[in-house]
Every structure is written in structure tokens, then in C-alpha cells.
Amino acid sequence: GYSARGFASGSDDNDVVVIGGGPGGYVAAIKAAQLGLKTTCIEKRGTLGGTCLNVGCIPSKALLHSSHLYHEAKHTFPSHGVKVSSVEVDVAAMLAQKDKVVGNFTKGIEGLFKKNKVNYVKGYGKFISPSQVSVDTLDGGNTVVKGKNIIIATGSDVKNLPGITVDEERIVSSTGALSLKDVPKKLVVIGAGYIGLEMGSVWGRLGSEVTVVEFAPDIVPAMDSEIRKQFQRSLEKQGMKFKLKTKVVSVDNTGNSVKLTLEPSAGGEQTILEADVVLVSAGRVPFTAGLQLEKIGVETDKGGRILVDKKFSTNVAGVFAIGDVIPGPMLAHKAEDDGIACVEYIAGREGHVDYDLVPGVVYTDPEVAYVGKTEEQVKGTGVEYRVGKFPLMANSRAKAIDNAEGLVKIIAEKESDKILGVHIMAANAGELIHEACLALQYGASSEDIARTCHAHPTLSEALKEAAMATYDKAIHI
């Protein structure tokens, strides 16, 4: 069996070598070790967890929560009978709390590696053959790691815009936006995807005047358009300004403020927009620099993504790829599922990830979460469908906690009542969505959810009522 072979004495060959210690890579490494495979993980950062844990999902959620607490104390405490004489923000303390969270987590993953006997090499890996990776280690040395199976899990990097130089002080990527020393008076966000909206929310709550510039006609393109319209209105109500169908022509960072030259995406008259800080969040691109993929002949597409088959195998035998470097949604949870499935295939088992059922969440306030198809996508398939909706305004828990903005929308096939997509804008939408994920995973109908007893009073009842509205009628509206 694998376990006997994996730990045979005198062999420096690994069964699995993972390049990259982000959510995809570290999870793949742990899973491989759990399946009895001798495993090594190579990571250049010096800390595990990748972009997600170090400069992405985790620190941004910490700051979203901290800034939310400040905003609540400043604006909504009085209506709940809580009197606070003065509320001020201590940016340094807020950032220290975020850093503490990140530090604890990265050490936690190292602990999981030790517990599962994953060998951890700190350094920058590059292929010298399909079974050998040369690692320039962080301590200045070099070592060659051999593996029967090598998984590329190097993730993605911030997408640069031509003519804009990120200095992480006045012109920042999402990384710099997590560490601004002061609250900028005026913040301009380039790109209306979820990262830009989340970071815009953080600094907006702390007092920045936020303007979002987006080339496309809409914010968050993957979102159902009905939900998107309500979401944009909600953000505007919070003071966020949007300039859609607008292109950034150039950025001048020489004066006291940053000056952006804008023009309509379709061309037209130019205008100037001033900012103290500019956040460039125009998306992410696969990161494969320095891997020497061309040396071993790994195929990539025009966008630089590595092409793989359903078992995550590249065109080179023994070389696999997962997560943000391959096609599919660039999300941490997708990468984790890729990693587990890939290792299961390597171990001779079955693995499976359905990219149509990967939930998306925007962690603003209210949150927006969705899984399955949007109404536009369902319309495009020509299937007859029904839509059921329920506003949070009619949900007793949402009213009781004075947080009743948003709605639940369910799209189901007309004939079979099978759920095709669920879209939620609400407090805690990111937690509420998983009932929908499970429903889609098991091919449930809206009636299945409607007839499932939900605890009262909970926000989850809004999903039940939306399901009732889909196949019949809601009760509370």
C-alpha cells in the first residue's frame, strides 16, 4: 500500500510535492499526508496560508468586522439605547488586531503540517524536470525536492493596469489597502469587483469618501442583475459613489494628491478626479512566474492559466495543477476543493468539484451571497422557470435586530421545481447560502426547502419563505 512505500527508509522521493502553501496547496498537502502519501510542501512567503490568509480573505474580514463595530457604535448604538460619550478610531490598534489574527492562523497551519507529518520547505520552487523541483530556500541555500507527483498550487497575483505603478503607499493593491496608516480623506477604487467593494467599505466606514471607477456598465459582473441593482443602491446609501462605464486613462502621483484622468469607456471627454489614495483592484491573474513551466512543456492558455483534465493532470505526466492557476472561479474555497479532489485521484480514489455549485460571497454590509445560476443565465438556457422572492423587511428576526435590508431570491425550473439558483442580500448572507448549496448539490426542489421546518425567529426563515413563494405562496407577505 501507499503508506508502507511512503515512509520507506532511505528514500528521499516524495509521493507528492506541492508547490505553494495557500488554501489549495496546504490543504492538498495535508490531505495527501492523511492518505498515507509522503508529502512535501514548498512555499516562498515564509508563512503558510497564501494570499488568502496573509493579505486577502482573512485580514480583510478582520478589518470589515472592526470597521463595522466602529460604524455601529457611531451610528446605530443610540437607537438601541446604548449611550457612548465619544467614539474614535485607532487605526494602528485595528491593524494590530488584524495582524494578530493572521499570525495565529499561519502558526496554526504549521502545526497542522507537523501533526500530519508534512515536510515544509521555505523557498521559491522551479521545475528542473517533471519530477524534480529546485528550491532557492529563504535562508539563502538551494535544495532539490523530488516527487512522483507534483502539484502546482501557486495561486494568483494582483492584476496590474498599464501605466499605473503600485507603490503600496498612495497607489495601493489590495495588499496595501489592508495596511493604510491613516484613514484617507478621499479614496478612489479602480474596479467594482468584490475586493474593491469590500476594501472600499472598510475605509468608507472609517470616514473616507469613496469613489469606485469601473470600466464595465455594472458592478460585480457575476451577480444576478436584480440583486446587483439593490446592492448598488445600498452601497450608495452608505455614501459610496460609482463611476461606471469609465476608464482610467492615466494617473499622476507627483503632486500633493493623486490625480486620475478619466474618460467614458466608449471614448469622450476627459475629466480629472483627485484622491489621497488609489486602490487598484482590477482582478487577479494566475501566478506562474519563475516556475519554468516552459522548460518541462506544461501547456497554458492565453490568460496564463494552466490547462488540466478532470483529474487536475496537466499535459505532462505526473504534474498536476489546482486553484487560481487553472480555469474556474478564483476563490479560496474552490482551491481547497480542487486540492482534495486532485490528491484523491493521485491516491487512486475518486474526487469531484462542481464549479457550477461554488458559492460567491461579498462581505460588505449587507452581505451578498449566491450559488447556481443567475436569472439572466437561466433565461439564456431557454428553460421555463419560476422566481420566488422574500424581503428581509418581512422577516421577524431581521426586524428584531434592526437589520432588515435585502431579500432572498430563488430561481427554479417551472416543470420539475428543481432549484437552479439562489441569491441572497442580507446580514449574514454568507452563512445563509449553504442551505442553498446543499439543496443544489442534492437536486432539491423549492418545495423541499419550503417543507423543511426552520427555527423561528431566524434569518434562515427568509429562505424558507422565498422557497414557498417559488412553488406556491409565501405566508408572511
C-alpha positions as CSV (number, residue, x, y, z in Angstrom):
1,G,0.0,0.0,0.0
2,Y,0.9,3.6,-0.2
3,S,1.7,4.1,3.5
4,A,4.4,1.5,3.5
5,R,6.0,2.8,0.4
6,G,5.7,6.4,1.6
7,F,7.8,6.0,4.6
8,A,10.4,3.5,3.4
9,S,13.7,4.3,4.9
10,G,16.5,5.8,2.8
11,S,14.1,7.2,0.1
12,D,14.2,10.9,-0.4
13,D,11.5,10.6,-3.1
14,N,8.2,12.1,-2.1
15,D,4.9,10.6,-3.3
16,V,3.5,14.2,-3.6
17,V,5.2,17.6,-3.8
18,V,3.0,20.6,-3.6
19,I,4.4,24.0,-4.9
20,G,2.5,26.7,-3.0
21,G,1.2,26.8,0.6
22,G,-2.1,28.7,0.0
23,P,-5.6,27.4,0.7
24,G,-5.3,25.0,-2.3
25,G,-1.7,23.9,-1.6
26,Y,-1.7,23.5,2.1
27,V,-5.0,21.6,2.1
28,A,-3.7,19.3,-0.7
29,A,-0.5,18.6,1.3
30,I,-2.5,17.7,4.5
31,K,-4.9,15.5,2.6
32,A,-2.1,13.7,0.8
33,A,-0.4,13.0,4.1
34,Q,-3.6,11.8,5.6
35,L,-3.9,9.3,2.8
36,G,-0.5,7.9,3.7
37,L,1.5,9.6,1.0
38,K,4.9,11.0,1.7
39,T,4.4,14.7,1.2
40,T,6.5,17.9,0.9
41,C,5.0,21.5,0.6
42,I,7.2,24.3,-0.8
43,E,6.2,27.9,0.0
44,K,8.1,31.1,-0.8
45,R,6.4,33.5,1.6
46,G,7.9,32.2,4.8
47,T,4.4,31.8,6.2
48,L,1.7,29.5,5.1
49,G,-1.9,30.3,4.0
50,G,-1.1,32.2,0.8
51,T,-2.7,35.4,-0.4
52,C,-6.0,34.4,1.3
53,L,-4.6,34.2,4.8
54,N,-1.7,36.7,4.7
55,V,-3.1,39.6,2.5
56,G,-6.6,38.5,1.4
57,C,-9.7,36.9,2.7
58,I,-8.8,36.7,6.4
59,P,-7.2,40.1,7.1
60,S,-10.0,41.8,5.1
61,K,-12.7,40.0,7.1
62,A,-10.9,41.1,10.3
63,L,-10.9,44.8,9.2
64,L,-14.5,44.5,7.9
65,H,-15.6,43.4,11.3
66,S,-13.6,46.0,13.2
67,S,-14.8,48.8,10.9
68,H,-18.3,47.5,11.2
69,L,-18.1,47.7,15.1
70,Y,-16.9,51.3,14.8
71,H,-19.6,52.2,12.4
72,E,-22.3,50.6,14.6
73,A,-21.0,52.4,17.7
74,K,-21.0,55.7,15.9
75,H,-24.4,55.4,14.1
76,T,-26.7,52.8,15.5
77,F,-25.9,52.4,19.2
78,P,-28.2,55.3,20.3
79,S,-31.3,53.8,18.6
80,H,-30.7,50.6,20.7
81,G,-30.5,52.6,23.9
82,V,-26.7,52.3,24.2
83,K,-25.1,55.6,25.0
84,V,-21.4,56.2,24.3
85,S,-19.9,59.6,25.0
86,S,-17.3,59.6,22.2
87,V,-16.2,57.1,19.7
88,E,-13.0,57.4,17.8
89,V,-11.0,55.0,15.6
90,D,-7.4,53.9,16.4
91,V,-6.2,52.7,13.1
92,A,-2.9,51.3,14.5
93,A,-4.7,49.2,17.1
94,M,-7.2,48.0,14.4
95,L,-4.4,46.9,12.2
96,A,-2.6,45.2,15.1
97,Q,-5.7,43.1,15.8
98,K,-5.8,42.1,12.1
99,D,-2.1,41.1,12.2
100,K,-2.6,39.1,15.4
101,V,-5.4,37.1,13.7
102,V,-3.2,36.4,10.7
103,G,-0.1,35.4,12.8
104,N,-2.1,33.0,14.9
105,F,-3.5,31.3,11.8
106,T,-0.2,30.9,9.9
107,K,1.3,29.3,13.0
108,G,-1.8,27.1,13.2
109,I,-1.2,25.7,9.7
110,E,2.4,25.0,10.5
111,G,1.1,23.0,13.5
112,L,-1.2,21.0,11.2
113,F,1.7,20.2,8.9
114,K,3.7,18.8,12.0
115,K,0.7,16.9,13.2
116,N,0.1,15.3,9.7
117,K,3.9,14.8,9.0
118,V,4.0,17.1,6.0
119,N,7.6,18.2,5.2
120,Y,7.7,22.0,4.8
121,V,10.3,23.7,2.7
122,K,10.5,27.5,2.8
123,G,11.6,28.8,-0.6
124,Y,11.0,29.5,-4.2
125,G,10.5,26.4,-6.3
126,K,11.2,25.9,-10.0
127,F,11.0,22.8,-12.2
128,I,14.2,21.2,-13.4
129,S,12.3,18.1,-14.6
130,P,8.7,16.8,-14.3
131,S,9.8,15.0,-11.1
132,Q,12.3,17.5,-9.6
133,V,11.9,20.9,-8.2
134,S,14.9,23.1,-7.4
135,V,14.2,25.3,-4.4
136,D,16.1,28.5,-3.6
137,T,15.5,28.5,0.1
138,L,14.8,31.6,2.2
139,D,17.9,31.1,4.2
140,G,20.0,31.5,1.0
141,G,20.7,27.9,0.2
142,N,19.3,25.6,-2.5
143,T,17.8,22.1,-2.3
144,V,16.3,19.7,-4.9
145,V,12.9,18.2,-3.9
146,K,11.9,15.0,-5.8
147,G,8.4,13.8,-6.2
148,K,6.5,11.1,-8.2
149,N,3.6,13.6,-8.4
150,I,4.0,17.3,-8.3
151,I,1.0,19.7,-7.8
152,I,1.3,23.3,-8.9
153,A,-0.7,25.4,-6.4
154,T,1.0,28.8,-6.9
155,G,-2.3,30.8,-7.0
156,S,-2.8,34.3,-8.4
157,D,-1.4,37.8,-8.2
158,V,-2.9,41.3,-8.4
159,K,-3.6,42.3,-12.0
160,N,-1.7,45.4,-12.9
161,L,-3.2,48.1,-15.0
162,P,-0.9,49.6,-17.8
163,G,0.6,53.0,-16.8
164,I,-0.3,52.7,-13.1
165,T,2.6,51.9,-10.8
166,V,1.6,50.5,-7.4
167,D,3.8,51.8,-4.6
168,E,1.6,50.4,-1.8
169,E,1.5,53.9,-0.2
170,R,-0.6,56.2,-2.3
171,I,-1.4,53.8,-5.1
172,V,-2.1,50.5,-3.5
173,S,-3.2,47.0,-4.3
174,S,-5.5,45.1,-2.0
175,T,-2.3,44.3,0.0
176,G,-1.6,47.9,0.7
177,A,-5.2,48.7,1.3
178,L,-5.0,46.3,4.3
179,S,-2.3,48.4,5.9
180,L,-3.0,52.1,5.4
181,K,-1.6,54.0,8.3
182,D,-4.3,56.7,8.3
183,V,-7.9,57.0,7.0
184,P,-7.6,58.6,3.6
185,K,-9.9,61.6,3.1
186,K,-10.6,60.6,-0.5
187,L,-10.2,57.0,-1.6
188,V,-10.6,56.0,-5.3
189,V,-11.1,52.4,-6.0
190,I,-10.4,51.2,-9.6
191,G,-12.6,48.1,-10.2
192,A,-16.0,47.3,-8.8
193,G,-15.4,43.6,-8.0
194,Y,-15.9,42.2,-4.6
195,I,-12.4,43.0,-3.4
196,G,-12.7,46.7,-4.3
197,L,-16.2,47.0,-2.7
198,E,-15.0,45.3,0.5
199,M,-11.9,47.4,0.9
200,G,-13.9,50.5,-0.1
201,S,-16.4,49.6,2.7
202,V,-13.7,49.3,5.3
203,W,-12.3,52.7,4.7
204,G,-15.7,54.3,4.0
205,R,-16.9,53.2,7.4
206,L,-13.9,54.7,9.0
207,G,-14.5,58.0,7.3
208,S,-13.1,58.0,3.7
209,E,-15.1,59.5,0.9
210,V,-15.1,56.5,-1.5
211,T,-15.5,56.7,-5.3
212,V,-15.4,53.5,-7.3
213,V,-14.4,53.7,-11.0
214,E,-15.4,50.7,-13.2
215,F,-14.9,50.2,-16.9
216,A,-17.9,47.9,-17.3
217,P,-21.5,49.0,-17.1
218,D,-22.1,47.0,-13.9
219,I,-20.5,46.3,-10.5
220,V,-19.7,42.6,-9.6
221,P,-20.4,41.1,-13.1
222,A,-21.2,37.5,-11.7
223,M,-24.1,38.8,-9.7
224,D,-27.8,38.4,-10.6
225,S,-28.8,41.8,-12.0
226,E,-31.9,42.3,-9.8
227,I,-29.8,41.7,-6.7
228,R,-27.0,43.8,-8.1
229,K,-29.2,46.9,-8.5
230,Q,-30.5,46.7,-4.9
231,F,-26.9,46.1,-3.7
232,Q,-25.6,49.1,-5.6
233,R,-28.4,51.3,-4.1
234,S,-27.5,50.0,-0.6
235,L,-23.8,50.9,-1.1
236,E,-24.7,54.4,-2.5
237,K,-26.9,55.0,0.6
238,Q,-23.8,54.3,2.7
239,G,-22.0,57.0,0.8
240,M,-20.1,55.1,-1.9
241,K,-20.0,56.8,-5.2
242,F,-19.9,55.0,-8.6
243,K,-18.5,56.0,-11.9
244,L,-19.4,53.1,-14.2
245,K,-18.6,52.8,-17.9
246,T,-15.5,54.8,-17.1
247,K,-11.9,54.2,-18.0
248,V,-8.8,55.4,-16.2
249,V,-6.5,56.9,-18.8
250,S,-3.6,57.9,-16.6
251,V,-2.6,58.5,-13.0
252,D,-0.3,61.4,-11.9
253,N,1.2,60.7,-8.5
254,T,3.7,63.6,-8.4
255,G,1.6,66.3,-6.6
256,N,0.1,66.5,-3.1
257,S,-2.7,64.3,-4.2
258,V,-3.0,61.6,-6.8
259,K,-4.8,62.9,-10.0
260,L,-6.6,60.4,-12.2
261,T,-7.6,61.3,-15.7
262,L,-10.8,59.6,-16.6
263,E,-12.9,59.2,-19.8
264,P,-16.0,57.3,-20.8
265,S,-15.2,53.6,-21.7
266,A,-16.6,54.3,-25.2
267,G,-14.4,57.4,-25.5
268,G,-15.3,61.0,-25.0
269,E,-14.4,64.0,-22.8
270,Q,-11.8,63.6,-20.2
271,T,-12.2,64.6,-16.5
272,I,-9.8,64.8,-13.6
273,L,-10.5,63.0,-10.2
274,E,-8.4,63.7,-7.2
275,A,-7.6,61.2,-4.4
276,D,-5.4,60.8,-1.4
277,V,-5.2,57.0,-2.0
278,V,-6.0,55.0,-5.1
279,L,-6.8,51.3,-4.7
280,V,-6.2,49.2,-7.9
281,S,-8.4,46.2,-7.8
282,A,-9.0,45.2,-11.4
283,G,-8.9,41.5,-10.7
284,R,-6.3,38.8,-10.4
285,V,-4.1,36.8,-12.8
286,P,-2.6,33.3,-12.5
287,F,0.9,33.4,-10.9
288,T,3.4,31.1,-12.5
289,A,6.5,33.4,-12.8
290,G,9.8,31.6,-12.2
291,L,8.3,28.1,-12.2
292,Q,10.0,27.3,-15.5
293,L,6.8,25.6,-16.9
294,E,8.1,26.1,-20.4
295,K,11.2,24.0,-19.5
296,I,9.1,20.9,-18.9
297,G,6.4,21.8,-21.5
298,V,3.3,22.5,-19.4
299,E,0.5,23.9,-21.5
300,T,-1.2,27.2,-20.6
301,D,-4.0,29.2,-22.2
302,K,-3.9,32.9,-23.4
303,G,-4.7,34.1,-19.9
304,G,-1.7,32.2,-18.5
305,R,-3.9,29.6,-16.8
306,I,-2.6,26.0,-16.7
307,L,-4.8,23.6,-18.7
308,V,-5.8,20.4,-16.8
309,D,-8.1,17.4,-17.3
310,K,-10.9,16.4,-14.9
311,K,-8.3,14.7,-12.7
312,F,-6.3,18.0,-12.5
313,S,-3.5,16.5,-14.6
314,T,-1.6,18.8,-16.9
315,N,-0.3,17.6,-20.3
316,V,2.9,16.5,-18.6
317,A,2.6,13.1,-16.8
318,G,3.0,13.4,-13.0
319,V,2.4,17.2,-13.0
320,F,-0.9,18.5,-11.7
321,A,-2.4,22.0,-11.1
322,I,-5.2,23.3,-8.8
323,G,-6.7,26.6,-7.6
324,D,-6.3,30.0,-9.1
325,V,-3.7,28.9,-11.7
326,I,-6.3,26.8,-13.5
327,P,-9.7,27.8,-15.1
328,G,-12.7,28.2,-12.8
329,P,-13.7,30.7,-10.1
330,M,-10.6,32.3,-8.4
331,L,-11.8,31.6,-4.8
332,A,-10.1,30.1,-1.8
333,H,-12.8,27.5,-1.2
334,K,-12.7,26.3,-4.8
335,A,-8.9,25.9,-4.5
336,E,-9.3,23.8,-1.3
337,D,-11.8,21.5,-3.0
338,D,-9.5,21.2,-6.1
339,G,-6.7,20.2,-3.8
340,I,-8.6,17.5,-2.0
341,A,-10.0,16.1,-5.3
342,C,-6.6,16.2,-7.0
343,V,-4.9,14.2,-4.2
344,E,-7.8,11.7,-4.1
345,Y,-7.2,11.0,-7.8
346,I,-3.4,10.7,-7.2
347,A,-4.1,8.1,-4.4
348,G,-6.3,6.1,-6.9
349,R,-9.6,7.3,-5.5
350,E,-12.4,9.4,-6.9
351,G,-12.5,13.2,-6.5
352,H,-15.1,15.7,-7.6
353,V,-15.6,19.5,-7.7
354,D,-18.6,21.0,-9.4
355,Y,-17.7,24.6,-10.5
356,D,-21.3,25.4,-11.1
357,L,-22.0,25.0,-7.4
358,V,-19.2,27.1,-5.9
359,P,-20.8,29.9,-3.8
360,G,-19.7,33.5,-4.1
361,V,-19.9,35.9,-1.2
362,V,-19.3,39.7,-1.0
363,Y,-18.6,40.5,2.7
364,T,-19.9,44.1,2.7
365,D,-22.9,45.1,4.8
366,P,-25.4,43.8,3.9
367,E,-23.6,40.7,2.5
368,V,-24.4,39.3,-0.9
369,A,-24.1,35.5,-1.5
370,Y,-25.1,33.4,-4.4
371,V,-24.9,29.9,-5.8
372,G,-26.0,28.3,-9.1
373,K,-27.4,30.3,-12.0
374,T,-28.5,34.0,-12.2
375,E,-31.9,34.7,-13.7
376,E,-30.1,36.0,-16.9
377,Q,-28.2,32.7,-17.2
378,V,-31.4,30.6,-16.8
379,K,-33.2,32.8,-19.3
380,G,-30.3,32.2,-21.7
381,T,-30.8,28.4,-21.5
382,G,-34.4,28.8,-22.6
383,V,-35.8,26.7,-19.7
384,E,-39.1,27.8,-18.3
385,Y,-38.6,28.9,-14.8
386,R,-40.3,30.4,-11.7
387,V,-38.9,33.0,-9.3
388,G,-39.7,33.3,-5.7
389,K,-38.7,36.3,-3.6
390,F,-38.9,37.3,0.0
391,P,-37.8,40.6,1.5
392,L,-35.9,40.7,4.8
393,M,-38.3,43.5,5.8
394,A,-40.9,40.8,6.4
395,N,-38.6,38.6,8.4
396,S,-39.1,38.8,12.2
397,R,-35.5,38.2,13.3
398,A,-34.2,40.8,10.8
399,K,-36.7,43.3,12.1
400,A,-36.0,42.5,15.8
401,I,-32.3,43.1,15.3
402,D,-33.0,46.2,13.2
403,N,-31.1,44.9,10.2
404,A,-33.8,44.2,7.6
405,E,-32.3,45.3,4.3
406,G,-32.2,42.9,1.5
407,L,-34.0,39.9,0.0
408,V,-33.8,36.2,-0.9
409,K,-34.4,35.2,-4.5
410,I,-34.8,31.6,-5.7
411,I,-35.0,30.5,-9.3
412,A,-36.5,27.0,-10.0
413,E,-37.3,25.1,-13.1
414,K,-41.1,25.5,-13.8
415,E,-41.9,21.9,-14.6
416,S,-39.8,20.0,-12.0
417,D,-39.5,22.8,-9.4
418,K,-35.7,21.9,-9.2
419,I,-33.8,24.8,-7.8
420,L,-31.4,26.4,-10.3
421,G,-30.0,29.4,-8.4
422,V,-30.3,31.2,-5.1
423,H,-29.3,34.8,-4.5
424,I,-29.3,36.5,-1.1
425,M,-28.6,40.0,0.0
426,A,-28.9,40.2,3.8
427,A,-27.0,40.3,7.0
428,N,-25.1,37.0,7.3
429,A,-25.9,36.1,3.7
430,G,-22.6,34.3,3.5
431,E,-23.8,31.8,6.2
432,L,-27.3,31.5,4.9
433,I,-26.2,30.4,1.4
434,H,-25.0,27.0,2.5
435,E,-28.5,25.6,2.8
436,A,-28.9,26.5,-0.8
437,C,-25.6,24.9,-1.7
438,L,-26.7,21.7,-0.2
439,A,-30.1,21.9,-1.9
440,L,-28.4,22.3,-5.3
441,Q,-25.9,19.6,-4.5
442,Y,-28.7,17.1,-4.0
443,G,-31.0,18.4,-6.7
444,A,-33.7,19.6,-4.3
445,S,-36.9,21.4,-5.3
446,S,-38.1,24.7,-3.8
447,E,-40.9,22.7,-2.1
448,D,-38.2,20.5,-0.4
449,I,-36.9,23.6,1.4
450,A,-40.3,25.1,2.0
451,R,-41.5,21.9,3.7
452,T,-38.3,21.7,5.9
453,C,-39.0,23.0,9.4
454,H,-36.9,26.1,10.1
455,A,-36.3,27.5,13.6
456,H,-38.2,30.7,14.5
457,P,-37.2,33.5,14.7
458,T,-34.2,33.2,12.3
459,L,-32.9,34.9,9.2
460,S,-33.0,31.5,7.6
461,E,-36.8,31.6,7.5
462,A,-36.4,34.2,4.7
463,L,-35.0,31.4,2.6
464,K,-37.9,29.1,3.5
465,E,-40.4,31.8,2.7
466,A,-38.7,32.5,-0.7
467,A,-39.0,28.8,-1.4
468,M,-42.7,28.9,-0.5
469,A,-43.1,31.8,-2.9
470,T,-41.3,29.9,-5.6
471,Y,-43.6,26.9,-5.8
472,D,-46.7,28.3,-4.2
473,K,-47.2,31.4,-2.0
474,A,-45.2,32.9,0.9
475,I,-47.1,33.3,4.2
476,H,-45.6,36.5,5.7
477,I,-46.1,38.9,2.8
